[in-house]
Amino acid sequence: MNSSSKDKDIVVFAKSPLKREYLRNIMKDKSQKVICFENVMSCFDNLSAIKPDGIVLVTDSASLVWKFIFAIQYMQLPCLVILISDILDAAEFELVENENVVGIRTNQLDSQLYLCARDINVRVESGSENTDQPVIVGQSKEIRKIKSLLPSLANSNDPILIQGEHGTGKELLSRSIVTHINQNTVFVKYDCRQIRSLADVDGMMNKSLVLSSAVDQSLSHCGASNLLVNYFQNINLLPQSVQAELLLYLDDFELKKLVVSGVGPFKTKIIATSDENLDELHEKGKFRKDLYYRLNVFPIYLPALRARKEDILMLVDFFMIKTCAKVHKSFFALSTDATEKLYYYNWPRNVDELESLAERIALTGNESVIFGNDSFTGYNKNSNGSYIKLFADSSLKDLANIKRSLHSINRQPLKKICDKYVSQIEKKIMQKALECTNWNRKKAAALLNISYKSMLNKMKLYEIA
């Protein structure tokens, strides 16, 4: 982090040269070094060298904002992001706790931007972000709901059962829950495929506790704040001969505080995951009904990736930026054809498969691995409405904007009020169409059933760059 005596380094990203120059002049009023960019990948390639204290981002593209957030997270740049947009809400861009994103509307630019520039040194905390903590990426309705439940899941002492297909991120969610717990925590993972008796459970737990206490000396204190999170992976594969014993064992966890090898005491929390539906398994006699009800106090279902396609391109950006940042490779954007193939692919192995592919593309710097893979040749190009579904799944929130703005309308004619908000909605839909087509203006025009010329004119009218 730059010292307080040094001029603050500010990065300005804007497509419009006029806006870049305007913002440069405002930021220079605070004697700050300002570096301007109009190309996203060129900007990312230079961020780690610049180590900016703040980034001024002029855009109405949600995907672009997320790319910047991913980049600063994995480059370990604890800088303030100042988002200038009349459409996007800065509060929606939260990757980890205390993410520094501030939103400014264009009609407040002169006053608010100056204040943000003045306070950058105060608002940005010293030190690097922890890039190792688990991150749940996605803006689909299902993922938003799960992320909103994280504080409740962390604070509850009830067992949590996470179900979903293989590769949907059940362990990632379990570890995300743990990061929201404000206690000294030990995460003990039991692979139920390897459990043949309770002795296996005891052995895994003892080993984890001893190793954890050796690393974290605070765990050796005999306070009441230590928490043992027992994570039972693949609980559906637990042998039936062990299920009854495990039920008693789990009850015993809650009846006494655990003290193992001089470490503790520990309170306990139970998280179990299953690739199969346990309700159906117990109906078939393959899983104990009482154990199922014992675990299913706080149920969570992680949907398959094909059921939340609106998250696919965001996840691709996340994994590629994460990989490029960690191995210090240049960033690059996928072609429209590549993103279409990724979008329409069925992803039988879910997020795990997507992550593997995105990392391979980032490491090789070549998207040809997509086109050379026979699995991607059968995607359905003629699935009408697939992109349009993204409009339905995204919340426009224009009614809320209208409600907030009623106090400033000041008895304007109804037609003028309607024209204002119709323009806002039209701009937002155009922005979404461009995002869906990876900013291919001809394809976006075709998607919206307007001429290419009309598309260009409206982009110019609404200053969409």
C-alpha positions in Angstrom: 0.0 0.0 0.0 1.3 3.5 -0.8 2.3 5.6 2.1 0.2 8.6 3.1 3.0 11.0 2.2 3.1 9.7 -1.4 0.7 10.9 -4.1 -2.1 8.4 -4.5 -2.1 6.3 -7.7 -5.5 6.3 -9.5 -6.5 4.2 -12.5 -9.3 5.6 -14.7 -11.1 3.2 -17.1 -13.5 4.7 -19.6 -14.2 4.1 -23.2 -14.9 7.7 -24.0 -11.7 9.9 -24.4 -13.7 12.9 -23.2 -14.7 11.2 -20.0 -11.1 10.0 -19.4 -9.7 13.5 -19.7 -12.5 15.0 -17.6 -11.9 12.4 -14.8 -8.1 12.9 -15.0 -8.5 16.6 -14.4 -10.8 16.0 -11.4 -8.5 13.5 -9.8 -5.4 15.7 -10.4 -7.0 18.4 -8.3 -6.0 16.2 -5.3 -2.3 16.0 -6.6 -2.8 12.3 -7.5 -1.0 10.3 -10.2 -3.7 9.3 -12.7 -3.3 6.6 -15.3 -6.1 6.2 -17.9 -7.1 3.1 -19.9 -9.7 2.3 -22.5 -8.7 -1.3 -23.1 -9.7 -3.8 -20.4 -7.0 -6.4 -20.9 -4.3 -3.7 -21.2 -5.6 -2.3 -17.9 -5.5 -5.7 -16.1 -2.0 -6.4 -17.4 -0.7 -3.1 -15.7 -2.7 -3.2 -12.5 -0.3 -5.3 -10.5 2.6 -3.0 -11.5 0.7 0.2 -10.7 -0.8 -1.0 -7.4 -3.5 1.7 -7.5 -5.1 3.1 -4.4 -8.3 3.6 -6.4 -10.0 2.6 -9.7 -12.5 4.9 -11.3 -14.6 2.8 -13.5 -17.1 4.3 -16.0 -19.4 1.6 -17.3 -23.0 0.2 -17.3 -21.7 -3.3 -17.9 -22.1 -5.6 -14.8 -19.8 -8.2 -16.3 -17.0 -5.6 -16.6 -17.4 -4.5 -13.0 -17.1 -8.2 -11.9 -14.0 -8.6 -14.0 -12.4 -5.7 -12.2 -13.4 -7.1 -8.8 -12.0 -10.5 -9.7 -8.8 -8.9 -10.9 -8.1 -6.8 -7.8 -9.0 -9.7 -5.5 -6.5 -12.1 -7.0 -3.8 -9.4 -7.6 -4.2 -8.6 -3.9 -4.9 -5.0 -4.5 -7.0 -3.6 -1.6 -8.1 -0.5 -3.6 -11.3 1.5 -3.7 -13.4 1.0 -6.8 -15.5 4.1 -7.7 -18.2 3.0 -10.1 -19.8 5.7 -12.3 -23.1 4.4 -13.7 -26.7 5.4 -13.9 -27.9 1.8 -14.1 -25.8 -0.3 -11.8 -26.0 -0.4 -8.1 -22.6 -0.7 -6.3 -24.2 -2.6 -3.4 -24.7 -5.6 -5.7 -21.0 -6.1 -6.3 -19.8 -7.9 -3.3 -17.3 -10.8 -3.7 -16.0 -11.0 -0.2 -16.8 -9.1 3.0 -15.9 -5.4 3.1 -15.5 -5.1 -0.6 -14.6 -1.5 -1.4 -17.1 -0.5 -4.2 -18.7 3.0 -4.2 -21.3 4.0 -6.7 -21.8 7.5 -8.2 -24.6 8.7 -10.6 -23.5 11.0 -13.4 -25.6 13.8 -12.1 -23.6 13.7 -8.8 -20.3 13.3 -10.5 -18.7 16.7 -9.7 -19.4 16.7 -6.0 -19.3 13.0 -5.1 -16.2 12.0 -7.2 -14.2 14.8 -5.5 -15.2 13.5 -2.1 -14.2 9.9 -3.0 -10.9 11.1 -4.3 -10.2 13.0 -1.1 -11.1 10.1 1.1 -9.4 7.2 -0.8 -6.6 7.1 1.7 -9.1 6.7 4.6 -11.5 4.2 3.0 -8.9 1.7 1.7 -7.6 -0.6 4.5 -3.9 -1.4 4.7 -2.7 -4.9 3.8 -3.7 -7.4 1.2 -6.9 -9.2 0.9 -7.0 -12.9 1.7 -7.2 -14.5 -1.7 -7.4 -18.1 -0.3 -10.8 -17.8 1.2 -13.6 -19.6 -0.7 -15.7 -17.4 -3.0 -19.2 -18.3 -4.3 -19.5 -16.7 -7.7 -22.9 -16.2 -9.5 -25.8 -13.8 -9.8 -28.6 -16.3 -10.6 -31.6 -16.3 -8.3 -30.6 -19.5 -6.6 -27.0 -18.4 -5.9 -28.1 -15.0 -4.6 -30.5 -16.8 -2.2 -27.8 -19.1 -0.9 -25.3 -16.2 -0.5 -27.9 -14.3 1.5 -28.3 -17.3 3.9 -24.5 -17.5 4.7 -24.7 -15.5 7.9 -27.7 -17.5 9.2 -25.9 -20.8 8.3 -22.8 -19.7 10.1 -24.6 -18.6 13.3 -26.9 -21.6 13.6 -25.8 -24.7 15.6 -28.2 -26.9 13.7 -26.8 -29.5 11.3 -26.6 -28.4 7.6 -27.3 -30.8 4.7 -26.1 -29.6 1.3 -27.3 -31.7 -1.7 -26.6 -31.4 -5.4 -25.0 -33.1 -8.3 -21.3 -33.9 -8.3 -19.2 -30.8 -9.0 -21.7 -28.1 -8.1 -19.5 -26.7 -5.3 -20.8 -28.3 -2.1 -17.4 -28.3 -0.3 -16.8 -24.7 -1.4 -20.2 -23.7 0.1 -19.3 -25.6 3.3 -16.0 -23.7 3.6 -17.7 -20.4 2.8 -20.0 -21.0 5.7 -17.0 -21.5 8.0 -15.4 -18.2 6.9 -18.5 -16.4 8.2 -18.1 -17.9 11.7 -16.5 -15.5 14.2 -14.7 -18.1 16.2 -11.5 -20.1 16.2 -12.5 -22.9 13.9 -11.1 -26.3 12.9 -12.6 -27.8 9.7 -12.4 -31.6 9.8 -13.3 -33.4 6.6 -14.5 -37.0 6.6 -14.8 -38.7 3.3 -17.6 -41.2 3.9 -16.3 -43.5 1.1 -13.3 -44.2 3.4 -15.3 -44.7 6.6 -15.8 -48.4 7.6 -16.1 -47.9 11.4 -16.3 -45.2 14.0 -12.6 -45.7 14.6 -12.0 -44.1 11.2 -14.0 -41.0 12.3 -12.0 -40.7 15.6 -8.7 -41.1 13.8 -9.5 -38.4 11.2 -10.8 -36.0 13.9 -7.8 -36.5 16.3 -5.3 -36.0 13.5 -7.0 -32.8 12.3 -7.3 -31.3 15.8 -3.6 -31.9 16.7 -2.4 -30.5 13.4 -4.6 -27.5 13.6 -3.5 -26.7 17.2 0.1 -26.9 16.2 -0.5 -24.3 13.5 -2.9 -22.1 15.5 -1.7 -21.7 19.1 -4.9 -19.9 20.0 -6.7 -23.3 19.8 -4.7 -24.7 22.7 -6.3 -22.2 25.1 -9.1 -23.7 27.1 -11.6 -21.1 26.1 -15.2 -21.7 25.0 -14.8 -20.0 21.6 -13.2 -23.0 19.7 -15.5 -24.6 17.2 -15.1 -28.0 15.5 -16.8 -28.2 12.1 -17.4 -31.8 11.2 -17.8 -32.0 7.4 -19.1 -35.3 6.2 -18.5 -35.5 2.4 -20.5 -38.0 0.4 -22.8 -38.9 3.3 -24.9 -40.9 0.8 -22.0 -43.3 0.4 -21.7 -44.1 4.1 -22.1 -47.9 4.6 -25.4 -48.7 6.2 -23.5 -50.7 8.8 -22.0 -47.5 10.1 -25.1 -45.2 9.8 -26.7 -46.2 13.1 -23.4 -45.8 15.0 -22.8 -42.4 13.4 -26.3 -41.3 14.5 -25.3 -42.0 18.1 -21.9 -40.5 17.6 -23.4 -37.2 16.3 -25.7 -37.0 19.3 -22.7 -37.5 21.6 -21.0 -34.6 19.9 -23.6 -32.2 21.3 -23.9 -33.8 24.7 -20.3 -32.9 25.8 -17.5 -30.6 25.0 -14.7 -32.2 23.1 -11.2 -32.2 24.6 -8.7 -34.1 22.4 -5.0 -34.5 23.1 -4.9 -31.5 25.3 -6.6 -29.3 22.7 -9.9 -27.7 23.3 -12.6 -27.6 24.6 -14.6 -27.5 21.3 -18.2 -26.8 20.5 -19.3 -28.7 17.4 -21.1 -28.0 14.1 -22.1 -30.6 11.6 -22.2 -30.1 7.8 -23.0 -33.0 5.5 -23.1 -33.2 1.7 -24.6 -35.6 -0.7 -24.5 -36.1 -4.5 -27.8 -37.9 -4.3 -31.2 -37.1 -2.9 -31.2 -38.6 0.6 -35.0 -38.5 0.8 -35.2 -40.8 -2.2 -32.5 -43.0 -0.8 -34.2 -43.6 2.5 -37.5 -44.3 0.6 -35.5 -47.1 -1.2 -34.1 -48.4 2.1 -30.6 -47.3 1.2 -30.2 -44.6 3.9 -31.5 -44.6 7.5 -34.6 -42.4 7.9 -33.6 -41.2 11.4 -30.1 -40.2 10.3 -31.6 -38.3 7.3 -33.9 -36.3 9.5 -31.1 -35.8 12.0 -28.9 -34.1 9.3 -31.7 -32.4 7.3 -32.4 -29.6 9.8 -31.0 -26.8 7.6 -31.3 -28.1 4.0 -29.6 -26.4 1.1 -29.8 -27.5 -2.6 -27.1 -26.4 -5.1 -28.5 -26.4 -8.6 -26.7 -27.9 -11.5 -24.7 -25.5 -13.7 -27.0 -26.1 -16.7 -29.9 -24.9 -14.5 -28.2 -21.5 -13.9 -26.7 -20.7 -17.3 -26.7 -17.0 -16.5 -23.7 -17.7 -14.2 -21.6 -19.5 -16.8 -19.8 -16.6 -18.4 -19.3 -14.9 -15.0 -17.7 -18.1 -13.7 -15.5 -18.3 -16.8 -14.2 -14.8 -16.2 -13.6 -15.6 -12.5 -11.6 -18.7 -13.2 -9.6 -17.2 -16.0 -8.7 -14.0 -14.2 -7.8 -16.0 -11.0 -5.5 -18.3 -13.0 -3.8 -15.5 -15.0 -3.3 -13.4 -11.8 -1.7 -16.3 -9.9 0.7 -17.4 -12.7 1.3 -13.8 -13.9 0.1 -14.4 -17.4 -1.5 -11.7 -19.7 -5.2 -11.5 -19.6 -7.4 -12.0 -22.7 -11.0 -12.2 -23.6 -12.8 -15.1 -25.3 -14.3 -14.7 -28.7 -18.1 -14.5 -29.2 -18.1 -18.0 -30.8 -16.2 -19.4 -27.8 -18.6 -17.9 -25.2 -21.6 -19.2 -27.2 -20.2 -22.7 -27.1 -19.6 -22.5 -23.3 -23.1 -21.1 -22.8 -25.0 -23.7 -24.7 -22.9 -26.7 -23.5 -24.7 -28.9 -21.0 -21.8 -29.2 -18.4 -22.4 -32.7 -17.1 -19.7 -32.3 -14.5 -20.9 -28.9 -13.5 -18.6 -26.2 -12.1 -15.6 -28.5 -11.6 -15.6 -29.1 -15.4 -15.9 -25.4 -16.2 -13.1 -24.5 -13.8 -10.8 -27.1 -15.3 -11.5 -25.9 -18.9 -11.1 -22.2 -18.0 -7.8 -22.8 -16.2 -6.5 -24.7 -19.3 -7.5 -21.8 -21.6 -5.8 -19.3 -19.3 -2.6 -21.3 -19.0 -2.3 -22.0 -22.7 -3.5 -18.6 -23.8 -5.5 -20.4 -26.4 -9.3 -20.9 -26.7 -8.8 -23.6 -29.4 -9.2 -26.2 -26.6 -12.9 -25.4 -26.8 -13.2 -25.8 -30.6 -11.1 -28.9 -30.6 -13.2 -30.7 -28.1 -15.9 -32.9 -29.6 -18.1 -32.4 -26.5 -18.7 -28.8 -27.6 -19.7 -29.6 -31.2 -23.3 -30.6 -30.2 -24.4 -27.5 -28.5 -27.8 -26.2 -29.6 -27.4 -22.9 -31.5 -31.1 -22.8 -32.4 -32.4 -22.7 -28.8 -34.6 -19.6 -29.3 -35.0 -17.4 -26.2 -32.0 -18.8 -24.4 -30.3 -15.3 -24.3 -33.7 -13.7 -23.8 -34.1 -15.8 -20.7 -31.2 -13.8 -19.2 -33.3 -10.7 -19.4 -36.1 -12.4 -17.4 -33.6 -13.7 -14.8 -32.1 -10.3 -14.3 -33.8 -7.9 -12.0 -34.2 -4.5 -13.7 -35.3 -2.8 -10.4 -36.7 0.2 -12.4 -39.8 0.5 -10.2 -37.5 0.9 -7.2 -35.6 3.6 -9.0 -38.8 5.4 -9.9 -39.9 5.2 -6.3 -36.6 6.6 -5.0 -36.8 9.4 -7.6 -40.4 10.6 -7.0 -39.3 13.3 -4.6 -37.2 15.0 -7.3 -39.8 14.9 -10.1 -41.3 18.1 -8.9 -44.6 18.0 -10.8 -43.1 17.3 -14.2 -45.5 16.2 -17.0 -46.4 12.5 -17.0 -45.0 12.1 -20.6 -41.6 13.5 -19.5 -41.5 11.2 -16.5 -42.4 8.1 -18.6 -39.9 9.0 -21.4 -37.1 9.2 -18.8 -37.7 5.8 -17.4 -38.5 4.1 -20.7 -35.1 5.4 -21.9 -33.5 3.9 -18.8 -35.1 0.5 -19.4 -34.2 0.5 -23.1 -30.6 1.3 -22.3 -30.4 -1.5 -19.7 -31.9 -4.0 -22.1 -29.4 -3.0 -24.8 -26.6 -3.3 -22.3 -27.7 -6.8 -21.4 -27.9 -7.8 -25.0 -24.4 -6.6 -25.6 -23.2 -8.5 -22.5 -24.9 -11.7 -23.7 -23.2 -11.5 -27.1 -19.8 -10.6 -25.7 -20.2 -7.1 -27.1 -20.8 -8.2 -30.6 -23.0 -5.3 -31.8 -24.3 -7.1 -34.9 -25.4 -10.1 -32.9 -26.9 -7.8 -30.2 -28.9 -6.0 -32.9 -30.2 -9.3 -34.3 -31.1 -10.4 -30.8 -33.1 -7.3 -30.2 -34.6 -7.4 -33.7 -33.4 -3.9 -34.7 -31.1 -2.8 -37.5 -27.3 -2.6 -37.0 -27.5 1.2 -37.8 -30.2 1.6 -35.1 -28.1 -0.3 -32.7 -25.1 2.1 -33.3 -27.3 5.2 -33.1 -28.9 4.1 -29.8 -25.4 3.2 -28.4 -24.3 6.7 -29.2 -27.4 8.2 -27.8 -27.2 6.3 -24.5 -23.3 6.6 -24.4 -22.9 2.9 -24.3 -19.2 2.2 -25.0 
